[in-house]
Amino acid sequence: MYITQKQEQFSIAYISALAATLGFNPGTFKVDDDSIDISFKSKGYSGKVRRNPQIDIQLKCTKAKPNKDGVLPFPLPVKNYNDLRDEYQNNPTYLVVLIVPENEKRLD
């Protein structure tokens, strides 16, 4: 498996584990047309402003480290950036960047 495939699978597993603690139900798509790698839906909240809220997430993975100010510079393709900031989306969409070890063997 290519390192990028390992990073993708690791990112999906990591964010899914975090979301599971909140009771979110993950869903993935076979084709990534809109820069959405995974969505999470929550059941409930009936009678509130929103019912069964959903968030969409674009996952990225990097070996880069944050700078001394704690900022993680991350080059994002223009298509992904425009998809994420589109004001006409139904669901809130977030970019999640996971930092992995420099030594790819640690992902094995």
C-alpha positions in Angstrom: 0.0 0.0 0.0 1.3 3.5 -0.9 2.1 5.8 2.0 -0.7 8.2 0.9 -3.2 5.4 1.1 -1.9 4.5 4.6 -2.3 8.1 5.6 -5.8 8.3 4.2 -6.9 5.1 6.0 -5.2 6.2 9.3 -7.0 9.7 9.1 -10.4 8.1 8.5 -9.9 5.7 11.4 -8.6 8.4 13.7 -11.4 10.9 13.1 -14.0 8.2 13.2 -12.8 7.1 16.6 -13.0 10.7 17.9 -16.5 11.1 16.5 -17.7 7.8 17.9 -17.2 9.2 21.4 -19.8 11.9 20.6 -22.3 9.4 19.1 -21.8 10.5 15.5 -22.5 8.0 12.7 -19.8 8.1 10.0 -20.4 7.8 6.3 -18.0 7.8 3.4 -18.4 8.2 -0.3 -16.9 6.1 -3.2 -16.2 9.2 -5.2 -14.8 12.5 -3.7 -16.3 15.1 -6.0 -16.9 17.9 -3.5 -13.8 17.6 -1.3 -15.7 15.6 1.3 -13.9 12.5 2.6 -16.3 11.6 5.4 -19.5 12.9 6.9 -20.9 12.5 10.4 -24.5 12.5 11.3 -26.1 12.6 14.7 -29.5 11.3 15.6 -31.9 13.2 17.7 -32.3 16.8 18.6 -36.0 16.6 17.6 -37.9 19.8 18.4 -34.8 21.9 18.1 -33.7 24.3 15.3 -32.1 21.4 13.4 -32.9 17.7 13.4 -30.3 15.0 12.8 -27.4 17.4 12.2 -24.6 16.5 9.9 -21.1 17.8 9.3 -18.8 17.1 6.3 -15.0 16.8 6.6 -12.2 17.0 4.1 -9.2 15.0 5.6 -5.6 15.8 4.9 -2.5 14.2 6.4 1.0 15.7 6.7 4.4 15.0 8.2 5.0 18.8 8.7 5.2 20.2 12.2 3.7 23.4 13.5 6.0 26.4 13.5 7.2 28.1 16.7 3.9 30.1 16.9 1.9 26.8 16.8 0.7 27.4 13.2 0.7 24.6 10.8 1.2 25.9 7.3 -0.6 23.5 4.9 -0.8 23.9 1.2 -4.3 23.2 0.1 -5.2 22.8 -3.6 -7.4 25.7 -4.9 -10.3 23.3 -5.8 -10.4 22.0 -2.2 -10.2 25.5 -0.8 -13.1 26.7 -2.9 -15.2 23.6 -2.2 -14.7 24.1 1.6 -15.6 27.8 1.6 -18.6 27.5 -0.7 -21.4 29.5 1.0 -24.2 27.4 -0.5 -23.4 24.2 1.2 -26.1 22.4 3.1 -23.8 21.2 5.9 -20.9 22.8 7.7 -17.7 21.6 6.2 -14.4 21.4 7.9 -10.8 20.7 7.0 -9.1 18.3 9.4 -5.3 18.0 9.0 -3.7 15.1 10.9 0.0 15.2 11.7 1.7 11.8 11.4 5.2 10.7 12.3 8.0 11.4 9.8 9.0 7.8 9.9 6.3 6.0 7.8 7.2 2.7 9.4 5.4 3.9 12.6 2.1 3.7 10.6 2.6 0.0 10.0 
